[in-house]
């Protein structure tokens, strides 16, 4: 009897062991189901460069995809080798191929409008309030809403960016672009060439406005026949002095609608009807007639070539920031003086001024967001895109500092355009620690009374599109002084009204009043 019981117990144990092994086998089989092999969420986040990047042995589960990224700037001669290096680096992380498509800044808006209208599939695009307009892209449905993608695939971005960055890019409660993390505080700035400032006795401390530059520009014009006294182009310059005049724009560059910083009532004005705009375009007319600009300024789409050739005595645009002089010198190989003509202000437009959207035509938006997330965390990836390949495009001065190799074929000199600039090397001449100083400047800048206001263009999208056609015609002419403002400015304003500028102002005021009452 005892022998029979022992035999039965042995059989039971064998059956239980067999069942356990079978269940284990089923579990392993489920882990490798084809339906999960290509799911971007099915990754192990153990990469050294990013706590949220797929590990090498997991990226093979992601189907290889191509991502096209439209950026602003001059096409780089050796972009092919940089793309190859980037894609080799990404193979074991995201298994994607990045294609960088650079478009001159002056043509970027038009190029992207045509690209969107044609239905061309692309994945990522630089967007801002001044080039490839963010609000117009949202208006036209060109960008995907990113809230869910950010939650699922971008924990590093969500952890890195301050809350104010997300408030700035919200449209009707939704996020349609990722702000680049860099200098957000905006200070209007001009850049006189140091050797000419010394030669002609320019006292930069006395330069508080554009008007203060006139005597210096006259001396340059008389004494430097091969120099352009000050740069200008078809994009115009009023957008570079908005803060100087006390304006905050919040509906996009060249869209009627600004608020004065010192106006507690937050009354919306049409900047093109303001005395400030008339004064500015009158000055541009005076400068044009004195020969301070290129003769073709009204049609010039890109000033990069003139900058790199060091042909311009005064550059315009950008913002005052720690290490800014060194960044500018890396572009034109000349010492430039960074002269602020406004106080530093933290504005919505300053934050969305450098952002990245994901196209609604993207076939792989999840992978595009995973790429942006990695770019925010992974310093190697960031520096490949910003600086190229070590030894070929740049050399290291020390572990934190690099210098571009002359004629190396790759030096976009727009580090602020790519994700998180604080991942970047310092350029030769910049002092280590300026990234921390930049964050402090962002935090200490005077806040616009409209910071956090989210503009919804939906009710006036038709009027905004109509107005854009008018501004594209008149702004290049008026802001380069190519026409007489006494005649053309009234004509411009009248056409804006016919296109719906008054309705835009009314709607903006309505939205701001509602926002104020909810605070």
C-alpha positions in Angstrom: 0.0 0.0 0.0 2.8 2.3 0.9 4.7 1.5 -2.3 1.5 2.3 -4.4 1.1 5.7 -2.7 4.7 6.6 -3.3 4.3 5.7 -7.0 1.1 7.9 -7.3 2.9 10.8 -5.6 5.8 10.5 -8.0 3.5 10.6 -11.0 1.7 13.7 -9.6 5.0 15.5 -9.1 6.1 14.7 -12.7 2.8 16.1 -14.1 3.1 19.3 -12.0 6.7 19.8 -13.2 5.6 19.3 -16.8 2.7 21.8 -16.5 5.1 24.4 -15.0 7.5 24.0 -17.9 4.7 24.3 -20.4 3.5 27.5 -18.9 7.0 28.9 -18.9 7.3 28.1 -22.6 4.0 29.8 -23.3 5.2 32.9 -21.5 8.3 33.1 -23.6 6.3 32.7 -26.8 4.0 35.6 -25.9 7.0 37.9 -25.3 8.1 37.5 -28.9 4.7 37.9 -30.7 5.2 39.7 -34.0 2.5 42.3 -33.1 4.7 43.6 -30.2 8.1 43.5 -32.0 7.5 46.8 -33.8 5.7 48.6 -31.0 7.9 51.6 -29.9 6.6 51.2 -26.4 7.9 47.7 -26.2 11.5 48.8 -25.3 13.8 48.5 -22.4 15.0 51.9 -21.3 18.6 51.3 -20.3 20.7 53.3 -22.7 23.6 55.2 -21.2 22.9 58.4 -23.1 19.2 58.4 -22.2 17.2 56.7 -19.5 14.3 56.5 -21.9 16.1 55.2 -25.1 15.8 51.6 -26.2 18.7 49.4 -25.3 20.8 47.9 -28.1 19.2 44.4 -27.8 15.7 45.9 -28.0 16.1 48.3 -30.9 16.1 45.4 -33.3 12.4 44.9 -32.4 11.7 48.3 -34.0 11.1 48.3 -37.7 13.6 50.6 -39.4 12.1 53.9 -40.5 13.2 57.1 -42.2 12.5 60.5 -40.6 12.6 63.8 -42.5 13.4 66.9 -40.6 13.0 70.4 -42.1 15.3 72.9 -40.5 16.2 76.5 -41.2 19.6 77.7 -42.4 22.1 77.3 -45.2 22.6 73.7 -46.5 25.9 72.3 -45.2 28.3 70.9 -47.8 29.1 67.8 -45.8 25.7 67.0 -44.3 25.8 63.5 -45.9 28.6 62.3 -43.6 26.9 63.8 -40.6 23.6 62.1 -41.4 25.5 58.8 -41.8 27.2 59.2 -38.4 23.9 60.2 -36.8 22.1 57.2 -38.3 24.8 54.8 -37.3 24.5 56.1 -33.7 20.7 55.8 -33.8 20.7 52.3 -35.2 21.1 50.5 -31.9 18.9 53.0 -30.1 15.8 53.9 -32.2 16.6 52.2 -35.6 15.8 55.3 -37.6 17.5 57.2 -40.4 17.3 61.0 -40.1 17.3 63.1 -43.2 18.2 66.8 -42.5 16.6 69.2 -45.0 18.0 72.8 -44.6 16.1 75.7 -46.1 17.3 79.3 -46.1 15.6 81.2 -43.4 14.0 83.7 -45.8 12.5 80.8 -47.8 11.5 78.5 -45.0 7.9 79.8 -44.5 7.1 79.6 -48.2 8.8 76.2 -48.6 6.8 74.7 -45.8 3.5 76.2 -47.0 4.1 74.5 -50.4 5.2 71.3 -48.7 2.1 71.1 -46.6 -0.2 72.0 -49.5 1.3 69.3 -51.7 0.7 66.6 -49.2 4.4 65.7 -49.0 5.1 63.4 -46.1 7.7 64.6 -43.7 8.1 64.1 -39.9 9.6 67.1 -38.1 9.9 70.8 -38.8 11.4 73.9 -37.2 8.5 76.3 -36.3 8.3 79.6 -34.5 6.6 83.0 -34.4 8.9 84.4 -37.1 9.6 81.6 -39.5 7.2 78.7 -40.5 4.6 80.4 -38.3 3.5 78.1 -35.4 0.0 79.4 -35.1 -0.7 79.2 -38.8 0.5 75.6 -38.9 -1.8 74.8 -36.1 -4.6 76.7 -37.9 -4.2 74.8 -41.1 -3.9 71.4 -39.4 -0.3 70.9 -40.4 0.9 69.7 -37.0 -0.2 66.9 -34.8 -1.4 67.5 -31.3 1.4 66.1 -29.1 -0.1 65.7 -25.7 -0.5 62.0 -25.8 2.7 61.4 -27.7 4.6 63.4 -25.0 3.1 61.3 -22.2 3.9 58.0 -23.9 7.3 58.6 -25.5 8.9 61.7 -24.1 9.5 61.4 -20.3 12.9 63.2 -20.6 11.4 66.2 -22.3 8.6 66.4 -19.8 11.1 66.2 -17.0 13.5 68.8 -18.5 11.2 71.6 -19.6 9.8 74.1 -17.1 6.0 74.3 -17.0 6.1 77.8 -18.5 7.4 76.3 -21.8 4.3 74.2 -22.1 2.0 77.0 -21.3 3.6 79.1 -24.1 2.9 76.5 -26.9 -0.6 75.6 -25.9 -3.3 76.4 -28.5 -6.8 75.9 -27.3 -5.5 73.7 -24.5 -3.4 71.4 -26.8 0.4 71.2 -27.4 1.5 71.2 -31.1 5.2 71.8 -30.8 8.1 71.1 -28.4 9.9 74.3 -27.4 13.7 74.1 -27.8 15.3 74.5 -24.4 17.7 77.5 -24.7 17.6 81.2 -24.0 13.9 82.1 -23.5 14.3 85.6 -22.1 14.3 88.0 -25.1 16.3 91.2 -25.4 16.4 93.1 -28.6 20.0 93.3 -29.8 22.3 94.7 -32.5 25.8 93.6 -33.2 28.4 96.3 -34.4 31.7 94.9 -35.6 34.2 95.7 -32.9 37.1 96.8 -35.2 34.8 99.3 -36.9 33.2 100.5 -33.6 36.8 101.2 -32.4 37.8 102.8 -35.6 34.9 105.2 -35.8 34.4 105.8 -32.1 31.1 104.1 -31.5 30.1 104.4 -27.8 28.0 101.3 -27.4 26.8 102.4 -24.0 25.0 105.2 -25.7 23.2 103.0 -28.1 19.6 102.6 -26.8 17.7 102.4 -30.1 18.2 102.1 -33.8 18.2 105.9 -34.2 21.4 106.0 -32.1 23.2 104.1 -34.8 22.7 106.6 -37.5 26.0 108.6 -37.0 28.0 105.4 -36.9 26.4 104.1 -40.0 27.1 107.3 -41.8 30.8 107.0 -41.0 30.9 103.4 -42.2 29.2 104.3 -45.4 31.7 107.1 -46.1 34.8 105.3 -45.0 34.2 101.6 -45.9 33.0 101.5 -49.5 33.0 97.7 -49.6 31.0 97.3 -46.4 27.2 97.1 -46.0 26.5 99.5 -43.0 23.6 97.4 -41.6 21.8 94.3 -42.7 18.2 94.1 -43.8 16.2 91.6 -45.8 12.6 90.8 -47.0 11.7 89.6 -43.5 12.1 93.2 -42.3 13.4 94.4 -38.9 10.4 95.6 -36.9 10.1 92.2 -35.3 13.6 92.7 -33.9 12.6 95.9 -32.0 9.2 95.0 -30.7 10.5 94.8 -27.1 12.3 98.1 -27.5 9.0 99.7 -28.3 7.3 98.0 -25.4 5.2 95.6 -27.5 4.5 91.9 -26.8 3.3 90.0 -29.9 1.4 86.8 -29.1 -0.4 85.8 -32.4 2.6 85.4 -34.6 5.0 87.6 -36.5 3.3 90.1 -38.7 -0.2 89.2 -37.4 -2.0 92.4 -36.3 -2.2 92.3 -32.5 0.2 93.4 -29.8 -0.1 94.5 -26.1 2.0 97.1 -24.4 3.9 95.8 -21.4 3.0 98.7 -19.2 -0.7 98.5 -20.0 -2.5 96.9 -17.1 -5.7 96.8 -19.1 -4.0 94.6 -21.8 -5.6 96.5 -24.7 -4.9 94.9 -28.0 -3.4 97.2 -30.7 -2.7 96.9 -34.3 1.1 97.5 -34.4 1.0 98.5 -38.0 -1.3 101.4 -37.1 0.9 102.5 -34.2 3.0 105.7 -34.1 5.9 103.4 -33.3 5.6 101.5 -36.6 5.3 104.7 -38.6 8.4 106.1 -36.8 10.3 102.9 -37.6 9.5 102.6 -41.3 10.3 106.3 -41.7 13.7 105.6 -40.2 14.1 102.7 -42.6 13.3 104.9 -45.5 15.9 107.5 -44.4 18.5 104.7 -44.1 17.6 103.2 -47.4 18.1 106.6 -49.1 21.4 107.0 -47.4 22.6 103.7 -48.9 22.9 101.8 -45.6 21.2 98.6 -47.0 21.9 96.3 -49.9 20.0 97.5 -52.9 18.1 94.2 -53.1 17.2 94.1 -49.4 13.5 93.9 -50.2 14.0 90.6 -52.1 16.9 89.2 -50.1 15.9 85.9 -48.5 19.1 85.0 -46.5 21.8 87.2 -44.9 24.1 84.3 -44.0 26.4 84.7 -46.9 27.0 88.4 -46.1 27.6 87.5 -42.5 30.1 84.8 -43.2 32.0 87.1 -45.6 32.1 89.7 -42.8 30.7 92.3 -45.2 28.2 93.9 -42.7 29.2 96.5 -40.1 26.1 96.0 -37.9 24.2 92.7 -37.7 20.6 92.6 -36.3 18.5 90.0 -34.5 18.8 87.3 -31.9 19.0 88.1 -28.2 21.4 89.1 -25.5 22.6 85.9 -23.8 25.6 84.6 -22.0 28.3 83.6 -24.5 26.4 85.3 -27.4 29.5 87.1 -28.7 31.4 83.8 -29.1 28.5 82.2 -31.0 28.4 85.2 -33.4 32.2 85.1 -33.9 32.0 81.4 -34.8 29.7 82.4 -37.6 31.6 85.3 -39.1 35.1 85.0 -37.7 35.0 88.6 -36.4 34.6 90.0 -33.0 31.2 91.5 -32.6 29.8 93.7 -29.8 26.5 92.5 -28.3 24.4 95.6 -27.6 21.0 95.2 -26.1 18.3 97.8 -26.9 15.6 96.6 -24.6 15.3 95.0 -21.2 15.2 91.2 -21.0 11.6 90.0 -21.0 10.1 86.5 -20.7 7.4 86.3 -23.3 5.3 83.6 -25.0 6.8 84.6 -28.3 10.3 84.3 -26.9 9.6 80.7 -25.9 7.9 79.6 -29.1 10.6 81.4 -31.2 12.5 78.1 -31.5 10.3 75.0 -31.5 9.9 71.7 -33.3 6.6 70.3 -34.6 5.6 66.9 -35.8 3.8 66.9 -39.2 0.3 65.6 -39.5 1.6 63.8 -42.6 4.2 61.8 -40.6 4.0 58.1 -41.0 5.9 57.5 -37.8 4.9 60.2 -35.3 5.7 57.9 -32.3 9.3 57.4 -33.5 9.6 61.1 -34.3 8.7 61.8 -30.7 11.1 59.2 -29.4 13.8 60.9 -31.5 13.1 64.3 -30.0 13.1 62.8 -26.5 16.5 61.2 -27.1 17.8 64.5 -28.5 16.8 66.2 -25.2 18.8 63.7 -23.1 21.6 62.3 -25.2 24.6 64.7 -25.5 26.4 62.6 -28.2 23.3 62.8 -30.5 22.9 66.5 -29.8 26.5 67.4 -30.6 26.5 65.3 -33.8 23.7 67.4 -35.1 24.9 70.8 -33.8 28.7 70.4 -34.5 29.2 67.4 -36.8 32.0 64.8 -36.5 35.0 65.3 -34.2 38.2 65.6 -36.1 36.4 66.3 -39.3 34.1 69.2 -38.6 35.4 70.3 -35.1 38.2 69.8 -32.7 38.1 69.6 -29.0 39.8 72.4 -27.0 39.0 70.5 -23.8 36.3 68.1 -22.7 33.7 70.8 -22.6 34.8 73.1 -25.4 35.1 72.7 -29.2 36.2 74.8 -32.2 34.9 74.4 -35.7 37.4 73.3 -38.3 37.6 75.9 -41.1 36.2 74.7 -44.3 35.3 71.4 -42.6 32.0 71.3 -44.5 29.6 71.3 -41.5 29.0 74.1 -39.0 25.3 75.2 -38.9 26.1 77.7 -36.0 22.5 77.4 -34.9 22.8 75.3 -31.8 19.6 76.8 -30.5 17.7 75.2 -33.3 18.1 71.6 -32.1 16.2 70.5 -29.0 18.1 71.1 -25.7 21.0 73.4 -26.3 22.2 72.8 -22.7 23.4 69.4 -24.0 25.9 71.1 -26.2 29.6 71.7 -26.1 30.8 75.3 -25.4 32.3 77.0 -28.4 35.9 78.2 -28.1 35.8 81.5 -26.2 32.6 80.7 -24.2 33.1 80.3 -20.5 32.0 77.0 -19.0 28.9 77.6 -16.8 27.0 79.9 -19.3 24.3 77.2 -19.6 23.6 77.6 -15.9 23.8 81.4 -16.3 21.2 81.2 -19.2 18.8 79.2 -17.1 19.2 81.9 -14.4 18.5 84.6 -16.9 15.4 82.9 -18.0 14.2 82.7 -14.4 15.1 86.3 -13.5 13.8 88.1 -16.6 10.8 90.4 -16.3 7.7 88.4 -17.2 5.3 89.7 -19.8 1.8 90.2 -18.4 0.6 87.9 -21.1 2.9 85.0 -20.2 0.8 81.9 -20.1 -2.0 83.2 -22.3 -2.8 80.7 -25.0 -4.0 82.1 -28.3 -6.6 80.2 -30.2 -6.5 81.2 -33.9 -9.5 79.0 -34.9 -12.2 81.7 -34.9 -10.1 84.0 -37.2 -8.1 81.6 -39.3 -9.6 83.0 -42.5 -8.7 86.6 -41.6 -5.2 85.6 -40.5 -4.6 83.9 -43.8 -5.9 86.9 -45.7 -3.8 89.3 -43.7 -0.7 87.1 -44.3 -1.0 87.7 -48.0 -1.0 91.5 -47.4 1.9 91.6 -45.0 4.0 89.4 -47.3 3.5 92.1 -50.0 4.0 95.3 -47.9 6.4 94.4 -45.0 9.5 93.8 -47.2 8.9 97.1 -49.0 8.2 99.3 -45.9 10.7 97.7 -43.5 13.6 98.0 -45.9 12.7 101.6 -46.8 12.2 100.7 -50.4 9.0 102.8 -50.7 7.8 106.1 -49.3 5.8 105.3 -46.1 3.8 108.5 -46.4 2.1 106.9 -49.4 2.4 103.2 -48.8 1.7 102.9 -45.1 -1.9 104.2 -45.3 -2.4 101.9 -48.3 -1.0 99.0 -46.3 -3.3 99.7 -43.3 -6.4 100.0 -45.6 -5.7 96.7 -47.2 -5.2 95.1 -43.8 -8.6 96.3 -42.8 -10.2 94.9 -45.9 -8.5 91.6 -45.1 -10.0 91.5 -41.6 -7.4 93.1 -39.3 -10.1 94.7 -37.1 -11.9 91.4 -36.7 -8.5 89.9 -35.6 -8.0 92.6 -33.0 -11.5 92.2 -31.6 -11.1 88.4 -31.3 -7.7 88.8 -29.6 -9.2 91.2 -27.2 -12.1 88.9 -26.4 -9.7 86.0 -25.7 -7.4 88.1 -23.5 -10.4 89.5 -21.5 -11.7 85.9 -20.9 -8.2 84.8 -19.9 -7.9 87.8 -17.4 -11.2 87.1 -15.8 -10.3 83.4 -15.3 -7.1 84.2 -13.4 
